[in-house]
Amino acid sequence: MATDNYIEKPIVYYDGQCSFCHSFVRLLSRASKAEHKLNLLPYQLVTNTVPVELMLVSNNSITEAGMAALKVLHISGGVFKIAALLLKLLPAKTLNNLYYAFARNRYRLFGQTSCPIT
């Protein structure tokens, strides 16, 4: 049972209007049953301002950007856990730099979806 100081399942906030982000979250949910381990929510459900960062909220802590992506992959398990282990070999600064470079160009590379909630 959840209390005010404890989140039973970590919450992942992602950009539901980003075609890549939205599609990857759907793949993650289908392939790894991530929805049983994570609450996956588009930012658009809670705010009009969408930050560049992926955000993971778990037990009163917030993890953002590359480290959040790494943790989400690890928690999801399966082949995603292998990807997380490989990414963990990168220094945190390099991981975040790669994440931000990708995030800045995500709409240009993959486009936007018209419906953030499906």
N, C-alpha and C positions, 0 to 999 in steps of 0.2 A: 504494500500500500504506500502511495506517495505521500510525503509530508511537505511542508513549506521549504524545508532545507534539503530535500532530496528529490531528484528527478529520476523516476523509474527507468525510462528510456531516454537516451540523449536526443535532443532536438537538433535537426539539421535545417538551417535556413539557406535556401538557394534561390537563384534568379529564375523564377518560373516563366519569364518571358524570353529567356535565352534558349534558343532551339537546342543547342548542345547540352546545356545544363538540364533542361527539361527531359530530353531524350535519355541522357545518361542516368538520371534518377529513376526513370521508368525501367531502363535496363537493369540497373542495380537492384531494384525491387523484384523484378521477375527472376533474375538469374540467381540471386543470393538470398531471397526472402528477407531483404534488408528491412522491410516494413515491420517485421517481428522484432527487430533489434534497435530500430531507429524511428523517430517521428520525423518524417520528411515533409517540410512545409515550405512553399514558396514565400519569399519576402512579401509579395504582393498581398498576402492575406493579412498582414499586420501593418504595413506602411506603404506610402507612395514613393518613398525614397529608397532606392535599391543600391546598397553599397556594392563595391567591387568584390568584397570578400565573401567567400563561403563562410558560414558561421556554424560552429558546433557548440551547443550549450549542454553541459553535463555536470551535475552535482555542484552547482554554484560556480562553475568555471566556464570561461568562454575561450574557444580556440578559433582562430581565423586563418584564412588564406591557405597556403600550402600545407601547413601542419594540420589544419582542419580536414583538408582533402585526404591526407595521409591517414588520419584517424578514422575517417568515414570508410575508406577502403579496408582498413584493418578490421574494423568492427563488422563489416559486411561479410567477411570471410571468403572462402573458396579462392578462385583465381584472383579476386580483388585483394585478398590478403597477401598473395605473392607479389602483386604490383606494389603494395604498401611496403613490403620488406625491401624491394629493390629501390624504391624512392627514399627509404630511410637511410640509404647509403650516402645520399647527398647531404651536404651541410645545410642547416636550416635556412641560412641566408640565400643560398643558391636555389633551394626549393621554393622559397617565397618569391624570389626574383622571376623564376620561370612561371610560377602561378600568376603573378601580376602581369607579365608580358602576355600570357594567354588571355587573362581576364580583360585587358584593355582592348583586345582585338576580337573578342568572342562574337559580337554582333556582326562585324564585318566578315568574319570567316564563316559563320554558321547561320546568321540571320536571327530573326525574332519569331516567336510564335504568338499568335493573336490571343490565345487563351492561356493564362498562367495557371489555371486550376482545372485539372482533369483527373 
